[in-house]
């Protein structure tokens, strides 16, 4: 069994989770950064895609990658500033699963919170209060909590999730 893990990372959150997952994968494996490394996925049995959430979906590079993959077993993991178990998180996971299932067998996923850059927090705090992107008290609390992620607990949870996903799909 050969596993390819390809990730896209804007702020470094997804890269950290990718490396933690990769270190725990069994068998023959390869790690690629989407659009920075040359790779051919034809010889891999399982493809793992790492993405960052953007507007309740995966980032554009990851969407482009998924559209190129056909007939493979595909799993995904993502990072986002929101809480993974929120409605936003569930919608993101559902949309990712749906696009993967268009041409592939979806075999599992994992989502964890990632650190929101402080500049983004400050920018949203300075918006007019009637702006839909203004950071209210609950939003500020979430932004501050995000600064603790991804952390060692997230890495362990991701590794455990992918151990289960892979073990359920090994021939």
OpenMM code with the backbone's topology and positions (N, CA, C; nanometers):
from openmm import Vec3, app, unit

residues = "UNK UNK UNK UNK UNK UNK UNK UNK UNK UNK UNK UNK UNK UNK UNK UNK UNK UNK UNK UNK UNK UNK UNK UNK UNK UNK UNK UNK UNK UNK UNK UNK UNK UNK UNK UNK UNK UNK UNK UNK UNK UNK UNK UNK UNK UNK UNK UNK UNK UNK UNK UNK UNK UNK UNK UNK UNK UNK UNK UNK UNK UNK UNK UNK UNK UNK UNK UNK UNK UNK UNK UNK UNK UNK UNK UNK UNK UNK UNK UNK UNK UNK UNK UNK UNK UNK UNK UNK UNK UNK UNK UNK UNK UNK UNK UNK UNK UNK UNK UNK UNK UNK UNK UNK UNK UNK UNK UNK UNK UNK UNK UNK UNK UNK UNK UNK UNK UNK UNK UNK UNK UNK UNK UNK UNK UNK UNK UNK UNK UNK UNK UNK UNK UNK UNK UNK UNK UNK UNK UNK UNK UNK UNK UNK UNK UNK UNK UNK UNK UNK UNK UNK UNK UNK UNK UNK UNK UNK UNK UNK UNK UNK UNK UNK UNK UNK UNK UNK UNK UNK UNK".split()
positions = [
    Vec3(0.0836, -0.1171, 0.0000),
    Vec3(0.0000, 0.0000, 0.0000),
    Vec3(0.0889, 0.1245, 0.0000),
    Vec3(0.0580, 0.2155, -0.0920),
    Vec3(0.1329, 0.3411, -0.1017),
    Vec3(0.0379, 0.4568, -0.0726),
    Vec3(0.0837, 0.5461, 0.0137),
    Vec3(0.0017, 0.6597, 0.0556),
    Vec3(0.0710, 0.7898, 0.0172),
    Vec3(-0.0051, 0.8802, -0.0447),
    Vec3(0.0442, 1.0152, -0.0734),
    Vec3(-0.0341, 1.1136, 0.0125),
    Vec3(0.0367, 1.2032, 0.0787),
    Vec3(-0.0265, 1.3101, 0.1539),
    Vec3(0.0152, 1.4406, 0.0871),
    Vec3(-0.0824, 1.5143, 0.0367),
    Vec3(-0.0581, 1.6423, -0.0304),
    Vec3(-0.1331, 1.7491, 0.0484),
    Vec3(-0.0643, 1.8567, 0.0853),
    Vec3(-0.1309, 1.9585, 0.1656),
    Vec3(-0.1082, 2.0975, 0.1084),
    Vec3(-0.2029, 2.1851, 0.1400),
    Vec3(-0.1946, 2.3272, 0.1095),
    Vec3(-0.1983, 2.3993, 0.2438),
    Vec3(-0.1110, 2.4974, 0.2625),
    Vec3(-0.1069, 2.5676, 0.3909),
    Vec3(-0.0802, 2.7153, 0.3672),
    Vec3(-0.1657, 2.7988, 0.4219),
    Vec3(-0.1505, 2.9433, 0.4063),
    Vec3(-0.0739, 3.0038, 0.5240),
    Vec3(-0.1083, 2.9624, 0.6446),
    Vec3(-0.0486, 3.0218, 0.7648),
    Vec3(0.0436, 2.9259, 0.8400),
    Vec3(0.0544, 2.8019, 0.7920),
    Vec3(0.1386, 2.7028, 0.8578),
    Vec3(0.0620, 2.6019, 0.9412),
    Vec3(-0.0659, 2.6281, 0.9685),
    Vec3(-0.1459, 2.5366, 1.0492),
    Vec3(-0.1597, 2.3998, 0.9835),
    Vec3(-0.2001, 2.3980, 0.8583),
    Vec3(-0.2231, 2.2710, 0.7884),
    Vec3(-0.0923, 2.1956, 0.7699),
    Vec3(0.0157, 2.2672, 0.7465),
    Vec3(0.1463, 2.2020, 0.7322),
    Vec3(0.1852, 2.1278, 0.8601),
    Vec3(0.1616, 2.1888, 0.9745),
    Vec3(0.1951, 2.1238, 1.1018),
    Vec3(0.1154, 1.9949, 1.1206),
    Vec3(-0.0140, 2.0003, 1.0908),
    Vec3(-0.0981, 1.8813, 1.1049),
    Vec3(-0.0569, 1.7761, 1.0020),
    Vec3(-0.0241, 1.8204, 0.8803),
    Vec3(0.0194, 1.7269, 0.7752),
    Vec3(0.1415, 1.6477, 0.8199),
    Vec3(0.2381, 1.7164, 0.8757),
    Vec3(0.3615, 1.6487, 0.9179),
    Vec3(0.3357, 1.5522, 1.0331),
    Vec3(0.2453, 1.5886, 1.1239),
    Vec3(0.2110, 1.4978, 1.2341),
    Vec3(0.1430, 1.3720, 1.1805),
    Vec3(0.0494, 1.3894, 1.0897),
    Vec3(-0.0192, 1.2737, 1.0303),
    Vec3(0.0805, 1.1887, 0.9535),
    Vec3(0.1614, 1.2527, 0.8711),
    Vec3(0.2575, 1.1800, 0.7877),
    Vec3(0.3498, 1.0927, 0.8724),
    Vec3(0.3979, 1.1468, 0.9827),
    Vec3(0.4892, 1.0717, 1.0697),
    Vec3(0.4267, 0.9436, 1.1235),
    Vec3(0.2944, 0.9396, 1.1325),
    Vec3(0.2272, 0.8226, 1.1899),
    Vec3(0.1748, 0.7244, 1.0850),
    Vec3(0.1878, 0.7587, 0.9576),
    Vec3(0.1348, 0.6707, 0.8527),
    Vec3(0.2216, 0.5470, 0.8352),
    Vec3(0.1579, 0.4327, 0.8110),
    Vec3(0.2332, 0.3095, 0.7886),
    Vec3(0.2759, 0.2957, 0.6426),
    Vec3(0.3652, 0.2029, 0.6189),
    Vec3(0.3986, 0.1630, 0.4823),
    Vec3(0.4726, 0.2670, 0.4014),
    Vec3(0.4691, 0.2449, 0.2704),
    Vec3(0.5353, 0.3355, 0.1769),
    Vec3(0.4518, 0.4622, 0.1649),
    Vec3(0.5168, 0.5768, 0.1793),
    Vec3(0.4430, 0.7024, 0.1829),
    Vec3(0.5267, 0.8160, 0.1262),
    Vec3(0.4572, 0.9211, 0.0841),
    Vec3(0.5241, 1.0398, 0.0308),
    Vec3(0.4465, 1.1633, 0.0755),
    Vec3(0.5195, 1.2698, 0.1062),
    Vec3(0.4614, 1.3962, 0.1506),
    Vec3(0.4912, 1.5031, 0.0464),
    Vec3(0.3863, 1.5747, 0.0037),
    Vec3(0.4017, 1.6794, -0.0974),
    Vec3(0.3291, 1.8054, -0.0528),
    Vec3(0.3883, 1.9191, -0.0857),
    Vec3(0.3178, 2.0463, -0.0669),
    Vec3(0.2509, 2.0794, -0.1999),
    Vec3(0.1212, 2.0996, -0.1966),
    Vec3(0.0427, 2.1257, -0.3172),
    Vec3(0.0989, 2.2466, -0.3929),
    Vec3(0.1219, 2.2276, -0.5211),
    Vec3(0.1706, 2.3307, -0.6146),
    Vec3(0.3166, 2.3696, -0.5947),
    Vec3(0.3829, 2.3187, -0.4913),
    Vec3(0.5245, 2.3512, -0.4720),
    Vec3(0.6122, 2.2333, -0.5096),
    Vec3(0.5570, 2.1130, -0.4986),
    Vec3(0.6329, 1.9918, -0.5300),
    Vec3(0.5764, 1.9274, -0.6558),
    Vec3(0.6630, 1.8582, -0.7288),
    Vec3(0.6170, 1.7795, -0.8431),
    Vec3(0.5768, 1.6424, -0.7926),
    Vec3(0.4624, 1.5955, -0.8345),
    Vec3(0.4182, 1.4639, -0.7914),
    Vec3(0.3266, 1.4024, -0.8962),
    Vec3(0.3284, 1.2700, -0.8989),
    Vec3(0.2404, 1.1914, -0.9840),
    Vec3(0.1678, 1.0955, -0.8911),
    Vec3(0.0367, 1.1020, -0.8881),
    Vec3(-0.0406, 1.0235, -0.7926),
    Vec3(-0.0858, 0.8885, -0.8461),
    Vec3(-0.0502, 0.8572, -0.9697),
    Vec3(-0.0974, 0.7332, -1.0323),
    Vec3(-0.0624, 0.6079, -0.9531),
    Vec3(0.0544, 0.6025, -0.8949),
    Vec3(0.1010, 0.4809, -0.8280),
    Vec3(0.0588, 0.4698, -0.6815),
    Vec3(-0.0173, 0.5652, -0.6324),
    Vec3(-0.0568, 0.5621, -0.4917),
    Vec3(-0.1953, 0.4997, -0.4761),
    Vec3(-0.2103, 0.4215, -0.3698),
    Vec3(-0.3373, 0.3550, -0.3418),
    Vec3(-0.4334, 0.4455, -0.2652),
    Vec3(-0.3777, 0.5253, -0.1755),
    Vec3(-0.4575, 0.6163, -0.0931),
    Vec3(-0.3984, 0.7564, -0.1043),
    Vec3(-0.4871, 0.8535, -0.1231),
    Vec3(-0.4471, 0.9939, -0.1309),
    Vec3(-0.5088, 1.0653, -0.0106),
    Vec3(-0.4260, 1.1394, 0.0609),
    Vec3(-0.4738, 1.2215, 0.1727),
    Vec3(-0.4506, 1.3673, 0.1341),
    Vec3(-0.5569, 1.4461, 0.1420),
    Vec3(-0.5488, 1.5874, 0.1040),
    Vec3(-0.5640, 1.6741, 0.2284),
    Vec3(-0.4667, 1.7625, 0.2499),
    Vec3(-0.4724, 1.8582, 0.3596),
    Vec3(-0.5080, 1.9951, 0.3051),
    Vec3(-0.6081, 2.0582, 0.3629),
    Vec3(-0.6579, 2.1869, 0.3132),
    Vec3(-0.6803, 2.2830, 0.4293),
    Vec3(-0.6934, 2.4084, 0.3955),
    Vec3(-0.7376, 2.5077, 0.4934),
    Vec3(-0.8761, 2.5550, 0.4507),
    Vec3(-0.9625, 2.5756, 0.5489),
    Vec3(-1.1011, 2.6136, 0.5189),
    Vec3(-1.1081, 2.7587, 0.4730),
    Vec3(-1.1855, 2.7771, 0.3693),
    Vec3(-1.2100, 2.9110, 0.3158),
    Vec3(-1.3570, 2.9187, 0.2764),
    Vec3(-1.4319, 2.9994, 0.3456),
    Vec3(-1.5741, 3.0180, 0.3162),
    Vec3(-1.6499, 2.8849, 0.3126),
    Vec3(-1.6400, 2.8106, 0.4160),
    Vec3(-1.7028, 2.6789, 0.4338),
    Vec3(-1.6666, 2.5782, 0.3251),
    Vec3(-1.5450, 2.5852, 0.2758),
    Vec3(-1.5001, 2.4900, 0.1744),
    Vec3(-1.3484, 2.4797, 0.1829),
    Vec3(-1.2917, 2.3949, 0.0993),
    Vec3(-1.1468, 2.3848, 0.0960),
    Vec3(-1.0887, 2.4992, 0.0135),
    Vec3(-0.9627, 2.5258, 0.0370),
    Vec3(-0.8936, 2.6328, -0.0346),
    Vec3(-0.8875, 2.6021, -0.1845),
    Vec3(-0.8705, 2.7049, -0.2686),
    Vec3(-0.8726, 2.6850, -0.4144),
    Vec3(-0.7702, 2.5841, -0.4675),
    Vec3(-0.6484, 2.5817, -0.4143),
    Vec3(-0.5489, 2.4843, -0.4616),
    Vec3(-0.5949, 2.3414, -0.4357),
    Vec3(-0.6556, 2.3193, -0.3208),
    Vec3(-0.7030, 2.1851, -0.2871),
    Vec3(-0.8224, 2.1449, -0.3731),
    Vec3(-0.9099, 2.2389, -0.4024),
    Vec3(-1.0225, 2.2100, -0.4926),
    Vec3(-0.9689, 2.1665, -0.6284),
    Vec3(-0.8717, 2.2410, -0.6813),
    Vec3(-0.8116, 2.2049, -0.8107),
    Vec3(-0.7506, 2.0656, -0.8060),
    Vec3(-0.6845, 2.0322, -0.6974),
    Vec3(-0.6232, 1.9006, -0.6828),
    Vec3(-0.7292, 1.7911, -0.6842),
    Vec3(-0.8346, 1.8071, -0.6053),
    Vec3(-0.9404, 1.7052, -0.5989),
    Vec3(-0.9996, 1.6804, -0.7371),
    Vec3(-1.0189, 1.7855, -0.8137),
    Vec3(-1.0788, 1.7711, -0.9468),
    Vec3(-0.9910, 1.6911, -1.0425),
    Vec3(-0.8620, 1.6799, -1.0138),
    Vec3(-0.7699, 1.6042, -1.0995),
    Vec3(-0.7603, 1.4570, -1.0600),
    Vec3(-0.8046, 1.4230, -0.9414),
    Vec3(-0.7930, 1.2857, -0.8915),
    Vec3(-0.9171, 1.2067, -0.9314),
    Vec3(-0.8949, 1.0892, -0.9869),
    Vec3(-1.0065, 1.0055, -1.0333),
    Vec3(-0.9845, 0.8609, -0.9902),
    Vec3(-1.0890, 0.8008, -0.9356),
    Vec3(-1.0871, 0.6588, -0.9050),
    Vec3(-0.9953, 0.6160, -0.7923),
    Vec3(-0.9706, 0.7025, -0.6973),
    Vec3(-0.8802, 0.6710, -0.5860),
    Vec3(-0.9563, 0.6683, -0.4535),
    Vec3(-0.8936, 0.6074, -0.3545),
    Vec3(-0.9405, 0.6184, -0.2170),
    Vec3(-0.8814, 0.7480, -0.1635),
    Vec3(-0.9688, 0.8392, -0.1202),
    Vec3(-0.9232, 0.9723, -0.0790),
    Vec3(-0.9771, 1.0066, 0.0597),
    Vec3(-0.8874, 1.0522, 0.1445),
    Vec3(-0.9228, 1.1054, 0.2762),
    Vec3(-0.8806, 1.2520, 0.2784),
    Vec3(-0.9337, 1.3260, 0.3741),
    Vec3(-0.9004, 1.4681, 0.3819),
    Vec3(-0.8884, 1.5113, 0.5275),
    Vec3(-0.8100, 1.6148, 0.5482),
    Vec3(-0.8054, 1.6803, 0.6789),
    Vec3(-0.7914, 1.8287, 0.6541),
    Vec3(-0.8456, 1.9058, 0.7469),
    Vec3(-0.8396, 2.0495, 0.7298),
    Vec3(-0.8181, 2.1225, 0.8606),
    Vec3(-0.7810, 2.2486, 0.8464),
    Vec3(-0.7693, 2.3390, 0.9600),
    Vec3(-0.8525, 2.4621, 0.9300),
    Vec3(-0.9055, 2.5217, 1.0367),
    Vec3(-0.9874, 2.6414, 1.0209),
    Vec3(-0.9892, 2.7175, 1.1522),
    Vec3(-1.0145, 2.8458, 1.1444),
    Vec3(-1.0192, 2.9270, 1.2645),
    Vec3(-1.1405, 2.9003, 1.3512),
    Vec3(-1.2437, 2.8417, 1.2941),
    Vec3(-1.3649, 2.8148, 1.3713),
    Vec3(-1.3512, 2.6854, 1.4503),
    Vec3(-1.4521, 2.6596, 1.5325),
    Vec3(-1.4539, 2.5341, 1.6079),
    Vec3(-1.4905, 2.4205, 1.5126),
    Vec3(-1.4177, 2.3101, 1.5148),
    Vec3(-1.4444, 2.1998, 1.4221),
    Vec3(-1.5847, 2.1406, 1.4346),
    Vec3(-1.6425, 2.1453, 1.5546),
    Vec3(-1.7752, 2.0865, 1.5742),
    Vec3(-1.8887, 2.1878, 1.5570),
    Vec3(-1.8577, 2.3045, 1.5019),
    Vec3(-1.9595, 2.4070, 1.4773),
    Vec3(-2.0357, 2.3763, 1.3483),
    Vec3(-2.1437, 2.4505, 1.3250),
    Vec3(-2.2182, 2.4357, 1.1988),
    Vec3(-2.1265, 2.4653, 1.0805),
    Vec3(-2.0407, 2.5657, 1.0941),
    Vec3(-1.9445, 2.6003, 0.9892),
    Vec3(-1.8536, 2.4813, 0.9609),
    Vec3(-1.8026, 2.4199, 1.0670),
    Vec3(-1.7142, 2.3045, 1.0511),
    Vec3(-1.7844, 2.1884, 0.9839),
    Vec3(-1.9065, 2.1603, 1.0259),
    Vec3(-1.9827, 2.0502, 0.9655),
    Vec3(-2.0110, 2.0775, 0.8179),
    Vec3(-2.0454, 2.2012, 0.7852),
    Vec3(-2.0720, 2.2355, 0.6454),
    Vec3(-1.9456, 2.2211, 0.5615),
    Vec3(-1.8335, 2.2657, 0.6146),
    Vec3(-1.7065, 2.2529, 0.5427),
    Vec3(-1.6757, 2.1056, 0.5166),
    Vec3(-1.6868, 2.0217, 0.6183),
    Vec3(-1.6586, 1.8782, 0.6031),
    Vec3(-1.7522, 1.8149, 0.5007),
    Vec3(-1.8792, 1.8511, 0.5054),
    Vec3(-1.9770, 1.7956, 0.4113),
    Vec3(-1.9433, 1.8348, 0.2671),
    Vec3(-1.9092, 1.9598, 0.2467),
    Vec3(-1.8767, 2.0062, 0.1111),
    Vec3(-1.7492, 1.9400, 0.0589),
    Vec3(-1.6511, 1.9208, 0.1465),
    Vec3(-1.5272, 1.8525, 0.1076),
    Vec3(-1.5575, 1.7079, 0.0704),
    Vec3(-1.6344, 1.6402, 0.1544),
    Vec3(-1.6725, 1.5011, 0.1262),
    Vec3(-1.7446, 1.4916, -0.0089),
    Vec3(-1.8371, 1.5832, -0.0344),
    Vec3(-1.9142, 1.5796, -0.1595),
    Vec3(-1.8266, 1.5946, -0.2827),
    Vec3(-1.7315, 1.6868, -0.2811),
    Vec3(-1.6473, 1.7055, -0.3999),
    Vec3(-1.5555, 1.5849, -0.4204),
    Vec3(-1.5072, 1.5265, -0.3126),
    Vec3(-1.4222, 1.4077, -0.3255),
    Vec3(-1.5022, 1.2924, -0.3842),
    Vec3(-1.6263, 1.2747, -0.3382),
    Vec3(-1.7099, 1.1629, -0.3830),
    Vec3(-1.7539, 1.1736, -0.5286),
    Vec3(-1.7370, 1.2886, -0.5907),
    Vec3(-1.7750, 1.3017, -0.7319),
    Vec3(-1.6990, 1.2041, -0.8207),
    Vec3(-1.5702, 1.1808, -0.7915),
    Vec3(-1.4875, 1.0956, -0.8777),
    Vec3(-1.4062, 0.9916, -0.8010),
    Vec3(-1.4242, 0.9853, -0.6692),
    Vec3(-1.3389, 0.9001, -0.5864),
    Vec3(-1.4186, 0.8357, -0.4742),
    Vec3(-1.3519, 0.7445, -0.4037),
    Vec3(-1.4100, 0.6857, -0.2841),
    Vec3(-1.3598, 0.7655, -0.1639),
    Vec3(-1.4506, 0.8307, -0.0949),
    Vec3(-1.4165, 0.9082, 0.0247),
    Vec3(-1.4020, 0.8108, 0.1406),
    Vec3(-1.2861, 0.8116, 0.2084),
    Vec3(-1.2629, 0.7124, 0.3136),
    Vec3(-1.2531, 0.7716, 0.4542),
    Vec3(-1.2612, 0.9016, 0.4682),
    Vec3(-1.2607, 0.9607, 0.6016),
    Vec3(-1.2014, 1.0997, 0.6050),
    Vec3(-1.2184, 1.1652, 0.7211),
    Vec3(-1.1666, 1.3015, 0.7330),
    Vec3(-1.1402, 1.3378, 0.8783),
    Vec3(-1.0778, 1.4525, 0.8932),
    Vec3(-1.0452, 1.5091, 1.0236),
    Vec3(-1.0400, 1.6605, 1.0063),
    Vec3(-1.0906, 1.7325, 1.1057),
    Vec3(-1.0878, 1.8787, 1.1022),
    Vec3(-1.0475, 1.9288, 1.2401),
    Vec3(-0.9555, 2.0238, 1.2429),
    Vec3(-0.9183, 2.0832, 1.3717),
    Vec3(-0.9059, 2.2344, 1.3581),
    Vec3(-0.9086, 2.2983, 1.4725),
    Vec3(-0.8955, 2.4432, 1.4747),
    Vec3(-0.7509, 2.4816, 1.4468),
    Vec3(-0.7348, 2.5917, 1.3765),
    Vec3(-0.6029, 2.6460, 1.3493),
    Vec3(-0.5954, 2.7887, 1.4002),
    Vec3(-0.4752, 2.8339, 1.4203),
    Vec3(-0.4520, 2.9687, 1.4730),
    Vec3(-0.4947, 3.0737, 1.3710),
    Vec3(-0.5732, 3.1690, 1.4174),
    Vec3(-0.6116, 3.2834, 1.3350),
    Vec3(-0.5068, 3.3915, 1.3576),
    Vec3(-0.4471, 3.4449, 1.2504),
    Vec3(-0.3455, 3.5497, 1.2679),
    Vec3(-0.4007, 3.6702, 1.3454),
    Vec3(-0.3199, 3.7220, 1.4347),
    Vec3(-0.3614, 3.8339, 1.5194),
    Vec3(-0.4022, 3.9561, 1.4363),
    Vec3(-0.3360, 3.9749, 1.3216),
    Vec3(-0.3714, 4.0891, 1.2356),
    Vec3(-0.5171, 4.0796, 1.1905),
    Vec3(-0.5630, 3.9565, 1.1612),
    Vec3(-0.7012, 3.9382, 1.1170),
    Vec3(-0.7977, 3.9703, 1.2313),
    Vec3(-0.7620, 3.9301, 1.3513),
    Vec3(-0.8448, 3.9613, 1.4686),
    Vec3(-0.8553, 4.1126, 1.4849),
    Vec3(-0.7414, 4.1811, 1.4806),
    Vec3(-0.7407, 4.3269, 1.4980),
    Vec3(-0.8192, 4.3968, 1.3882),
    Vec3(-0.8055, 4.3497, 1.2656),
    Vec3(-0.8785, 4.4102, 1.1533),
    Vec3(-1.0293, 4.3995, 1.1761),
    Vec3(-1.0742, 4.2819, 1.2186),
    Vec3(-1.2180, 4.2615, 1.2398),
    Vec3(-1.2692, 4.3387, 1.3608),
    Vec3(-1.1854, 4.3581, 1.4612),
    Vec3(-1.2264, 4.4368, 1.5780),
    Vec3(-1.2440, 4.5843, 1.5425),
    Vec3(-1.1728, 4.6300, 1.4408),
    Vec3(-1.1786, 4.7708, 1.4014),
    Vec3(-1.2871, 4.8013, 1.2991),
    Vec3(-1.3624, 4.7012, 1.2577),
    Vec3(-1.4733, 4.7243, 1.1650),
    Vec3(-1.5893, 4.7917, 1.2386),
    Vec3(-1.6761, 4.8613, 1.1648),
    Vec3(-1.7961, 4.9168, 1.2293),
    Vec3(-1.8810, 4.8031, 1.2881),
    Vec3(-1.9453, 4.8292, 1.3999),
    Vec3(-2.0218, 4.7245, 1.4685),
    Vec3(-2.1356, 4.6682, 1.3842),
    Vec3(-2.1829, 4.7438, 1.2863),
    Vec3(-2.2909, 4.6921, 1.2017),
    Vec3(-2.2389, 4.6138, 1.0806),
    Vec3(-2.1080, 4.6039, 1.0655),
    Vec3(-2.0483, 4.5239, 0.9574),
    Vec3(-2.0678, 4.3755, 0.9902),
    Vec3(-2.1099, 4.2936, 0.8930),
    Vec3(-2.1316, 4.1513, 0.9215),
    Vec3(-2.0052, 4.0767, 0.9650),
    Vec3(-1.8880, 4.1332, 0.9387),
    Vec3(-1.7621, 4.0688, 0.9763),
    Vec3(-1.7032, 4.1240, 1.1065),
    Vec3(-1.7772, 4.2174, 1.1683),
    Vec3(-1.7320, 4.2709, 1.2969),
    Vec3(-1.7198, 4.1560, 1.3962),
    Vec3(-1.6171, 4.1594, 1.4767),
    Vec3(-1.5908, 4.0529, 1.5731),
    Vec3(-1.6611, 4.0839, 1.7053),
    Vec3(-1.7712, 4.0150, 1.7294),
    Vec3(-1.8426, 4.0331, 1.8557),
    Vec3(-1.7701, 3.9577, 1.9675),
    Vec3(-1.8277, 3.9598, 2.0866),
    Vec3(-1.7622, 3.8990, 2.2030),
    Vec3(-1.7370, 3.7491, 2.1819),
    Vec3(-1.8360, 3.6783, 2.1293),
    Vec3(-1.8209, 3.5342, 2.1040),
    Vec3(-1.7130, 3.5090, 1.9984),
    Vec3(-1.7120, 3.5912, 1.8941),
    Vec3(-1.6101, 3.5774, 1.7896),
    Vec3(-1.4700, 3.6044, 1.8421),
    Vec3(-1.4568, 3.7057, 1.9263),
    Vec3(-1.3263, 3.7375, 1.9851),
    Vec3(-1.2778, 3.6215, 2.0719),
    Vec3(-1.3689, 3.5628, 2.1470),
    Vec3(-1.3347, 3.4470, 2.2306),
    Vec3(-1.2805, 3.3329, 2.1432),
    Vec3(-1.3462, 3.3081, 2.0313),
    Vec3(-1.3020, 3.2025, 1.9387),
    Vec3(-1.1653, 3.2358, 1.8798),
    Vec3(-1.1442, 3.3598, 1.8404),
    Vec3(-1.0148, 3.4009, 1.7854),
    Vec3(-0.9030, 3.3797, 1.8872),
    Vec3(-0.9286, 3.4174, 2.0114),
    Vec3(-0.8267, 3.4007, 2.1157),
    Vec3(-0.8006, 3.2524, 2.1407),
    Vec3(-0.9054, 3.1717, 2.1462),
    Vec3(-0.8899, 3.0266, 2.1642),
    Vec3(-0.8086, 2.9662, 2.0495),
    Vec3(-0.8279, 3.0181, 1.9292),
    Vec3(-0.7581, 2.9623, 1.8119),
    Vec3(-0.6063, 2.9737, 1.8244),
    Vec3(-0.5588, 3.0669, 1.9043),
    Vec3(-0.4137, 3.0875, 1.9181),
    Vec3(-0.3443, 2.9693, 1.9852),
    Vec3(-0.4227, 2.8801, 2.0429),
    Vec3(-0.3680, 2.7604, 2.1073),
    Vec3(-0.3602, 2.6417, 2.0108),
    Vec3(-0.3993, 2.6626, 1.8860),
    Vec3(-0.4116, 2.5512, 1.7902),
    Vec3(-0.3339, 2.5781, 1.6618),
    Vec3(-0.2981, 2.4740, 1.5889),
    Vec3(-0.3064, 2.3352, 1.6312),
    Vec3(-0.2022, 2.3077, 1.7385),
    Vec3(-0.2384, 2.2199, 1.8306),
    Vec3(-0.1487, 2.1874, 1.9412),
    Vec3(-0.1240, 2.0366, 1.9456),
    Vec3(-0.0510, 1.9927, 2.0457),
    Vec3(-0.0152, 1.8514, 2.0553),
    Vec3(-0.1387, 1.7612, 2.0625),
    Vec3(-0.2422, 1.8059, 2.1325),
    Vec3(-0.3667, 1.7280, 2.1384),
    Vec3(-0.4279, 1.7135, 1.9997),
    Vec3(-0.4244, 1.8202, 1.9204),
    Vec3(-0.4758, 1.8142, 1.7831),
    Vec3(-0.3944, 1.7160, 1.6997),
    Vec3(-0.2619, 1.7196, 1.7159),
    Vec3(-0.1753, 1.6291, 1.6390),
    Vec3(-0.2046, 1.4835, 1.6738),
    Vec3(-0.2199, 1.4558, 1.8022),
    Vec3(-0.2496, 1.3187, 1.8453),
    Vec3(-0.3864, 1.2747, 1.7929),
    Vec3(-0.4855, 1.3628, 1.8009),
    Vec3(-0.6194, 1.3299, 1.7502),
    Vec3(-0.6156, 1.3036, 1.5999),
    Vec3(-0.5390, 1.3835, 1.5262),
    Vec3(-0.5262, 1.3639, 1.3810),
    Vec3(-0.4588, 1.2305, 1.3509),
    Vec3(-0.3525, 1.1999, 1.4231),
    Vec3(-0.2825, 1.0728, 1.4024),
    Vec3(-0.3743, 0.9545, 1.4308),
    Vec3(-0.4497, 0.9619, 1.5395),
    Vec3(-0.5425, 0.8536, 1.5734),
    Vec3(-0.6515, 0.8394, 1.4677),
    Vec3(-0.7047, 0.9518, 1.4219),
    Vec3(-0.8087, 0.9472, 1.3186),
    Vec3(-0.7566, 0.8789, 1.1929),
    Vec3(-0.6348, 0.9125, 1.1526),
    Vec3(-0.5815, 0.8538, 1.0295),
    Vec3(-0.5334, 0.7107, 1.0478),
    Vec3(-0.4941, 0.6729, 1.1667),
    Vec3(-0.4644, 0.5305, 1.1914),
    Vec3(-0.5895, 0.4472, 1.1658),
    Vec3(-0.7044, 0.4960, 1.2149),
    Vec3(-0.8312, 0.4252, 1.1947),
    Vec3(-0.8712, 0.4259, 1.0477),
    Vec3(-0.8626, 0.5403, 0.9842),
    Vec3(-0.9010, 0.5511, 0.8431),
    Vec3(-0.8188, 0.4551, 0.7587),
    Vec3(-0.6879, 0.4575, 0.7768),
    Vec3(-0.5988, 0.3727, 0.6960),
    Vec3(-0.6212, 0.2252, 0.7278),
    Vec3(-0.6327, 0.1905, 0.8553),
    Vec3(-0.6489, 0.0485, 0.8908),
    Vec3(-0.7795, -0.0090, 0.8365),
    Vec3(-0.8803, 0.0741, 0.8194),
    Vec3(-1.0071, 0.0276, 0.7622),
    Vec3(-1.0006, 0.0081, 0.6112),
    Vec3(-0.8930, 0.0543, 0.5476),
    Vec3(-0.8848, 0.0476, 0.4009),
    Vec3(-0.7579, -0.0185, 0.3495),
    Vec3(-0.6907, -0.0916, 0.4357),
    Vec3(-0.5720, -0.1661, 0.3940),
    Vec3(-0.6179, -0.2993, 0.3376),
    Vec3(-0.5591, -0.3356, 0.2236),
    Vec3(-0.5963, -0.4631, 0.1590),
    Vec3(-0.5347, -0.5799, 0.2303),
] * unit.nanometer
topology = app.Topology()
chain = topology.addChain("A")
for resn in residues:
    res = topology.addResidue(resn, chain)
    for name in ("N", "CA", "C"):
        topology.addAtom(name, app.Element.getBySymbol(name[0]), res)
